[in-house]
Amino acid sequence: MSSSKIRLGILGGGGNSLIGILHRIASSMFDKYQIVGGVFNPIWDENIDFANRIGLPVDRIYIDFETLIEQELQLPEDQRMQVISILTPNFLHFPMAKKLLENGFHVICEKPLTTTYKEAQELYTLLQDKKTIFAVTYTYTGYPMIRQMREMVKSGVIGKVQKIDAQYYQGWINPIIHDIEKRKTTWRLNPEKSGGSCCIGDIGTHAFDMLEYVSGVKIENILADLNHVYDDNPMDVDGTILLRCSNDVKGVICASQIATGEENSFVVKIYGDKAGLKWEQENPNYLYLMEEGKPLQVLKPGHEYNSKLSLDGTKLPPGHPEGIFDAMGNIYKGVARAICSEPFNVGEFPTIIDGVRGMSFIEKAVSSHKNGNSWIAIDENYTL
Ligand SMILES: NC(=O)c1ccc[n+]([C@@H]2O[C@H](COP(=O)([O-])OP(=O)(O)OC[C@H]3O[C@@H](n4cnc5c(N)ncnc54)[C@H](O)[C@@H]3O)[C@@H](O)[C@H]2O)c1
């Protein structure tokens, strides 16, 4: 079967997953991709059942990712999968991404990029002499009003950035953490599947990437105080991290999965010497501009006053709320442009650099906490 669309394969993201539906809908949004196969589930019957359920022919549903790569490479280039989305638990990201890169596939990988910083560096090095596109889906950077926030900071609307602040609070782990049996049921609390951190790896990393994305400053040093709640739980479920950044900016990331009653409350604030900007994930179509002595201004998507980058992420006229599916759709759109060698803007999708810096952040946060809440540097030197 040959198609004018980009041929997309999917690893993970089966019917039982959280994130699969987001990627499937996002990839279909701009008529750029066609899902042609994948491995949705390591259990064969469930893998096939799911493919049937979403109407995919089963001839390109494979038993595991190694077989997928081997079989796809047998196909003529104009039929072979071009890009593969990795939507599995964290510990599979590295082996899958490594083998895909070695065999010439473009990759869209869920965050966190890997389970260790060393693995992330290895992927970065592997990518260096290749033309391969590698995206890491820090989904929230795809929201139009986040893109607007970035462009307003860049163009000086808030003056010199002087304070950055992200708070990402969820409460879902609270009932689990107090029950030793329930703790075994979530892979995010298992270091072998999740990596060295739960909360910071799962959501703190979104906050880190987002602050750098919107503020334009680089987070250079961090001091972390993490909370495991119980001594026999090796994984953090909450943390406060102080930030020292480029241009003498300071800031803070607060992340928690024991913030009882919170759902997905991700709030991002950037304060300059002229004004402040605030955005809340649970109300993503509002961007608040706060100026001393003036009434609060609320900016919304789709209006001409928004930047080109923001408008590019809006599909409908103002007043038609768009949400997380659309944010991920925008990331897929940017990746499609890159794969098709069409012009695209920096900031349309997060790259391997976001992924590798994210892994540096997670590991350094864990080290800072273990070393008596000491200041630790985030490694810097990554370019594409
Ligand atoms: N970008 C975001 O905002 C966001 C949100 C949620 C999750 N995530 C990330 O997405 C990834 C998956 O998270 P989730 O919550 O969907 O997990 P999940 O446990 O809900 O789903 C994991 C899926 O992977 C499949 N799977 C497991 N082993 C596999 C294998 N060997 N081969 C193929 N498929 C396999 C499972 O069958 C399941 O469908 C994680 O890395 C997580 O950090 C990102």
The ligand as an SDF file (V2000), in Angstrom:
LIG
                    3D

 44 48  0  0  0  0  0  0  0  0999 V2000
    3.2030   14.0190   27.1820 N   0  0  0  0  0  0  0  0  0  0  0  0
    2.3770   13.8390   28.1910 C   0  0  0  0  0  0  0  0  0  0  0  0
    1.7320   14.7720   28.6440 O   0  0  0  0  0  0  0  0  0  0  0  0
    2.2210   12.4530   28.7720 C   0  0  0  0  0  0  0  0  0  0  0  0
    1.0710   12.1050   29.5010 C   0  0  0  0  0  0  0  0  0  0  0  0
    0.9650   10.7890   29.9730 C   0  0  0  0  0  0  0  0  0  0  0  0
    1.9710    9.8670   29.7420 C   0  0  0  0  0  0  0  0  0  0  0  0
    3.0900   10.2560   29.0620 N   0  0  0  0  0  0  0  0  0  0  0  0
    4.1940    9.3110   28.8010 C   0  0  0  0  0  0  0  0  0  0  0  0
    3.7140    8.3070   27.9020 O   0  0  0  0  0  0  0  0  0  0  0  0
    4.3120    7.0640   28.1820 C   0  0  0  0  0  0  0  0  0  0  0  0
    3.2110    6.0360   28.4020 C   0  0  0  0  0  0  0  0  0  0  0  0
    2.4310    6.4450   29.5070 O   0  0  0  0  0  0  0  0  0  0  0  0
    0.9540    5.8960   29.7230 P   0  0  0  0  0  0  0  0  0  0  0  0
    0.4380    6.6050   30.9170 O   0  0  0  0  0  0  0  0  0  0  0  0
    0.1910    5.9330   28.4700 O   0  0  0  0  0  0  0  0  0  0  0  0
    1.2720    4.3900   30.1310 O   0  0  0  0  0  0  0  0  0  0  0  0
    0.2360    3.2070   30.2330 P   0  0  0  0  0  0  0  0  0  0  0  0
    0.7570    2.2540   31.2310 O   0  0  0  0  0  0  0  0  0  0  0  0
   -1.1460    3.7410   30.4040 O   0  0  0  0  0  0  0  0  0  0  0  0
    0.2770    2.5410   28.7590 O   0  0  0  0  0  0  0  0  0  0  0  0
    1.4500    1.9180   28.2860 C   0  0  0  0  0  0  0  0  0  0  0  0
    1.1460    1.1940   26.9850 C   0  0  0  0  0  0  0  0  0  0  0  0
    2.3510    0.5860   26.5220 O   0  0  0  0  0  0  0  0  0  0  0  0
    2.0520   -0.7490   26.1060 C   0  0  0  0  0  0  0  0  0  0  0  0
    3.2680   -1.5610   26.2380 N   0  0  0  0  0  0  0  0  0  0  0  0
    3.8830   -1.9880   27.3740 C   0  0  0  0  0  0  0  0  0  0  0  0
    4.9650   -2.7320   27.0470 N   0  0  0  0  0  0  0  0  0  0  0  0
    5.0410   -2.7510   25.6940 C   0  0  0  0  0  0  0  0  0  0  0  0
    5.9170   -3.3630   24.7610 C   0  0  0  0  0  0  0  0  0  0  0  0
    6.9370   -4.1170   25.1660 N   0  0  0  0  0  0  0  0  0  0  0  0
    5.6750   -3.1720   23.4380 N   0  0  0  0  0  0  0  0  0  0  0  0
    4.6310   -2.4400   23.0160 C   0  0  0  0  0  0  0  0  0  0  0  0
    3.7570   -1.8650   23.8610 N   0  0  0  0  0  0  0  0  0  0  0  0
    3.9630   -2.0150   25.1760 C   0  0  0  0  0  0  0  0  0  0  0  0
    0.9290   -1.1880   27.0230 C   0  0  0  0  0  0  0  0  0  0  0  0
    0.2280   -2.2610   26.4370 O   0  0  0  0  0  0  0  0  0  0  0  0
    0.1110    0.0830   27.1090 C   0  0  0  0  0  0  0  0  0  0  0  0
   -0.7670    0.1590   25.9950 O   0  0  0  0  0  0  0  0  0  0  0  0
    5.2070    7.2870   29.4090 C   0  0  0  0  0  0  0  0  0  0  0  0
    6.5270    7.4420   29.0190 O   0  0  0  0  0  0  0  0  0  0  0  0
    4.6630    8.5630   30.0300 C   0  0  0  0  0  0  0  0  0  0  0  0
    5.6470    9.3170   30.7340 O   0  0  0  0  0  0  0  0  0  0  0  0
    3.2140   11.5110   28.5740 C   0  0  0  0  0  0  0  0  0  0  0  0
  1  2  1  0
  2  3  2  0
  2  4  1  0
  4  5  1  0
  4 44  2  0
  5  6  2  0
  6  7  1  0
  7  8  2  0
  8  9  1  0
  8 44  1  0
  9 10  1  0
  9 42  1  0
 10 11  1  0
 11 12  1  0
 11 40  1  0
 12 13  1  0
 13 14  1  0
 14 15  2  0
 14 16  1  0
 14 17  1  0
 17 18  1  0
 18 19  2  0
 18 20  1  0
 18 21  1  0
 21 22  1  0
 22 23  1  0
 23 24  1  0
 23 38  1  0
 24 25  1  0
 25 26  1  0
 25 36  1  0
 26 27  1  0
 26 35  1  0
 27 28  2  0
 28 29  1  0
 29 30  1  0
 29 35  2  0
 30 31  1  0
 30 32  2  0
 32 33  1  0
 33 34  2  0
 34 35  1  0
 36 37  1  0
 36 38  1  0
 38 39  1  0
 40 41  1  0
 40 42  1  0
 42 43  1  0
M  CHG  2   8   1  16  -1
M  END
$$$$
